[in-house]
Amino acid sequence: MNLRYRSVRDILYARNPVLMFLILFLSFHFPSFAQRDFAPGYIIKPNHDTVKGLIKSVPDADLSASVSFKTDMTGEWIQYGLSDLLGFGFENEIFRSIQFLNTSKGNIKDTVFARELVSGGYNLFTYANNNGRLFFLLQKDTTINLLYNDFVSSTNDLEQTGNYLNFLNFISISCDKLKNEYQRVAYNEKSISDFVQKTNNCISAGSSLRYYKNQKTVVTPIIFVGGLPVSSQRHLFTANLLARLTFPRVNNHISLNIGLNYTSMNYMTSYNQSLNPPYRYFTHQQIESIPLTVQVNFTHSRIQPYVYAGFSAYYSNLVNLANAFYVQANEKGSGVSGVAGLGIEARIIAGLFIRAEWKYDVIVQYPAIGLSYHF
């Protein structure tokens, strides 16, 4: 592929001053750029003692059943269940252990860690179940009601009719300025929180408080160096530097990756079958690319398998290691390529992993084995 490559090549060699600054910033400021997957917080024990420490950031659906806590950076994570705590909090968010009648399950008693959204005449909480379905809890004095939306099955059948509009109408019926406004409330945190707060302010002269959820993006810089010496003539060396962006409170298994990649690979080019005997030769190809991918990590344990896919802007320099009239010409070019890969990482110590990875980026590359470090 003979393409014009000057602009992409210039970018990849950091001749663009903005990108040059970004590369230098990533290279020298990784530790300050990264954000950890935990935050300062506290737990409230059954005897009402409050213990300060660190709370592990996980999706809200996981926080509804348990929380991982340690008192300091060197401590071990301890998982607390619903019967172990009265509640916990971090990043200006408060979670309380609440027991209520779960009318979505046939009037059974249930207990969850629910996040507080509004306090006042009516208190509003929210939680998500294991399937990611969102619920709200509306509390007035000692009465707690579960609010939910219509539930539609995978076959588009209505299995459960929502009740949240009926409850919102009931609590606001005495407030004339909110008349019929409940009909315009959408089933999401902001819309329901806004309405409950307006209702509280209407019936209790502005004494309501609102708790805002602060969803932080966790940025993890990662360096990987690896290769595969198949033989003296077939080998691979690769290195990459990327930033992994995750939203732990939404889904800590999915991330967005962007970075810089270098690959040097020797491989056998398909021989010319028209010759007798067939002529084989080797090719050396260097690829510099800027990949943007979406990655799924199946686990977050010591062993972490993963897959990813996306695209990259690349510059390629291909040199055929032979000298004959039937050898294809050397080739330089740039463009955009699809990217896909799969791999597995095994943690050695905190931050340091052994990685095995196989990917396609411009070409199908040999599997690479090496070390990665997560800052």
Residue pairs with C-beta under 8 A, 6 or more apart in sequence:
1 331
1 333
1 335
2 331
2 332
2 333
3 333
3 334
3 335
4 334
5 315
5 332
5 333
5 334
5 335
7 334
8 313
8 314
8 315
8 334
8 335
9 315
9 334
10 16
11 19
11 290
11 313
12 260
12 288
12 289
12 290
12 313
12 314
12 315
12 334
13 288
14 20
14 23
23 260
25 33
26 33
26 221
26 241
26 243
27 241
30 221
30 375
31 375
33 219
33 221
33 243
33 375
34 219
34 220
34 221
34 375
35 216
35 217
35 218
35 219
35 220
36 218
37 56
37 57
37 218
37 246
37 248
37 252
38 54
38 55
38 56
38 57
39 54
39 55
39 57
39 90
39 91
39 216
40 52
40 53
40 54
40 55
40 90
41 52
41 53
41 54
41 55
41 69
41 88
41 89
41 90
41 91
42 50
42 51
42 52
42 53
42 55
42 88
42 89
42 90
43 50
43 51
43 53
43 55
43 67
43 69
43 80
43 85
43 87
43 88
44 50
44 85
44 86
44 87
44 88
45 51
45 84
45 85
45 86
46 84
46 85
46 86
48 86
51 69
51 71
52 71
53 69
53 70
53 71
53 72
53 75
54 69
54 70
54 71
54 72
54 73
55 67
55 68
55 69
55 88
55 90
56 67
56 68
56 69
56 77
57 216
57 218
57 248
57 249
57 252
58 68
58 248
58 249
58 252
59 128
59 248
59 249
59 250
59 251
59 252
60 115
60 127
60 128
60 249
60 250
61 128
61 129
61 130
61 131
61 132
63 95
63 113
63 115
64 112
64 113
64 114
64 127
64 128
64 129
65 81
65 82
65 112
65 113
65 130
66 79
66 80
66 81
66 82
66 113
67 79
67 80
67 85
67 88
67 95
67 113
68 77
68 78
68 79
68 80
69 77
69 78
69 79
69 80
69 88
70 76
70 77
70 78
80 88
82 97
82 111
82 112
82 113
83 111
85 97
85 113
86 96
86 97
87 94
87 95
87 96
87 97
87 113
88 95
88 113
89 95
91 214
91 216
92 211
92 212
92 214
93 115
93 116
93 211
93 213
93 214
94 115
94 116
94 211
95 113
95 114
95 115
95 116
96 113
96 114
96 116
96 125
97 111
97 112
97 113
98 111
98 112
98 113
98 114
98 125
98 137
98 139
98 144
99 109
99 110
99 111
99 144
100 109
100 110
100 111
100 137
100 144
100 145
100 146
101 107
101 108
101 109
101 110
101 144
101 146
102 108
102 109
102 110
102 146
103 146
103 163
104 135
104 146
104 148
104 151
104 160
112 127
113 127
114 125
114 126
114 127
114 137
115 125
115 126
115 127
115 211
115 213
116 123
116 124
116 125
116 211
117 124
117 125
117 126
117 136
117 189
117 192
117 193
117 196
117 210
117 211
117 213
118 124
118 193
118 196
118 197
118 200
118 208
118 209
118 210
118 211
119 208
119 209
119 211
120 196
120 197
120 200
120 201
120 204
120 207
120 208
120 209
121 140
121 199
121 200
121 203
121 204
121 207
121 208
122 138
122 139
122 140
122 171
122 196
122 199
122 200
123 138
123 139
123 140
124 136
124 137
124 138
124 139
124 192
124 193
124 196
125 136
125 137
125 139
126 134
126 135
126 136
126 137
126 189
127 134
127 135
127 137
128 134
128 135
129 135
133 148
133 151
134 149
134 187
134 188
135 146
135 147
135 148
136 146
136 147
136 148
136 164
136 192
137 144
137 145
137 146
137 147
138 144
138 145
138 147
138 167
138 171
138 196
139 145
140 171
145 167
147 163
147 164
147 167
147 192
148 160
148 162
148 163
148 164
149 162
149 164
149 187
150 158
150 160
150 161
150 162
151 158
151 159
151 160
151 162
152 158
152 159
153 159
162 187
164 185
164 187
164 192
165 182
165 183
165 185
168 182
168 185
168 192
168 195
168 196
168 199
169 182
169 183
171 196
171 199
172 178
172 179
172 181
172 182
172 195
172 198
172 199
172 202
174 203
175 198
175 199
175 202
175 203
177 202
178 195
178 198
178 199
178 202
181 195
181 198
182 195
185 191
185 192
185 194
185 195
186 192
189 213
193 210
196 208
197 208
197 210
200 207
200 208
201 207
201 208
213 249
215 247
215 249
215 250
216 249
217 245
217 246
217 247
218 245
218 246
218 247
218 248
219 243
219 244
219 245
220 243
220 244
220 246
220 374
220 375
221 241
221 242
221 243
221 244
221 374
221 375
222 241
222 242
222 243
222 244
222 259
222 372
222 373
222 374
222 375
223 239
223 240
223 241
223 372
223 373
223 375
224 238
224 239
224 240
224 242
224 355
224 357
224 370
224 371
224 372
224 373
225 238
225 239
225 370
225 371
225 372
226 237
226 238
226 239
226 355
226 357
226 368
226 369
226 370
226 371
227 235
227 236
227 237
227 238
227 368
227 369
227 370
228 235
228 236
228 366
228 367
228 368
228 369
229 235
230 236
230 366
233 266
233 268
233 282
234 266
234 267
234 268
234 282
234 366
235 265
235 266
235 366
236 263
236 264
236 265
236 266
236 365
236 366
236 368
237 263
237 264
237 265
238 261
238 262
238 263
238 264
238 365
238 368
238 370
239 261
239 262
240 259
240 260
240 261
240 262
240 291
241 259
241 260
242 257
242 258
242 259
242 260
242 261
242 291
243 257
243 258
243 259
244 255
244 256
244 257
244 295
244 374
245 255
245 256
245 257
245 258
246 252
246 254
246 255
246 256
252 300
253 296
253 297
253 298
253 300
254 294
254 295
254 296
254 297
255 294
255 295
255 297
256 292
256 293
256 294
256 295
257 291
257 292
257 293
257 294
257 295
257 308
257 310
258 290
258 291
258 292
258 293
259 290
259 291
260 288
260 289
260 290
261 287
261 288
261 289
261 290
261 291
261 312
261 361
262 286
262 287
262 288
263 285
263 286
263 287
263 289
263 361
263 365
264 284
264 285
264 286
264 287
265 284
265 285
265 287
265 363
265 365
265 366
266 282
266 283
266 284
266 321
267 282
267 283
267 285
267 366
268 280
268 281
268 282
268 283
269 280
269 281
269 282
269 283
269 320
269 328
271 278
271 279
271 280
271 281
272 278
272 279
272 326
275 326
279 324
279 326
281 320
281 321
281 322
281 324
281 327
282 320
282 321
282 322
283 318
283 319
283 320
283 321
284 318
284 319
284 321
285 316
285 317
285 318
285 319
285 363
286 316
286 317
287 314
287 315
287 316
287 361
287 362
287 363
288 314
288 315
289 312
289 313
289 314
289 315
289 337
289 339
289 361
289 362
290 312
290 313
290 314
291 310
291 311
291 312
291 339
291 361
292 310
292 311
292 312
293 308
293 309
293 310
293 311
293 339
293 341
294 308
294 309
294 310
295 306
295 307
295 308
296 306
296 307
296 308
297 304
297 305
297 306
298 304
298 305
298 306
299 305
302 346
302 347
303 344
303 345
303 346
303 347
304 344
304 345
304 346
304 347
304 353
305 342
305 343
305 344
306 342
306 343
306 344
306 345
307 340
307 341
307 342
308 339
308 340
308 341
308 342
309 338
309 339
309 340
309 341
310 338
310 339
310 340
311 336
311 337
311 338
311 339
312 336
312 337
312 339
312 361
312 362
313 334
313 335
313 336
314 334
314 335
314 336
314 337
314 361
314 362
315 332
315 333
315 334
316 331
316 332
316 333
316 334
316 362
317 331
317 332
318 330
318 331
318 332
319 330
320 327
320 328
320 329
320 330
337 361
337 362
338 360
339 359
339 360
339 361
340 359
340 360
341 357
341 358
341 359
341 360
341 361
342 357
342 358
342 359
343 355
343 356
343 357
343 358
343 359
344 355
344 356
344 357
345 353
345 354
345 355
345 372
346 353
346 354
346 355
347 353
348 354
351 373
351 374
351 375
352 371
352 372
352 373
353 371
353 372
353 373
353 374
354 369
354 370
354 371
354 372
355 368
355 369
355 370
355 371
355 372
356 367
356 368
356 369
357 367
357 368
358 365
358 366
358 367
358 368
359 365
359 368
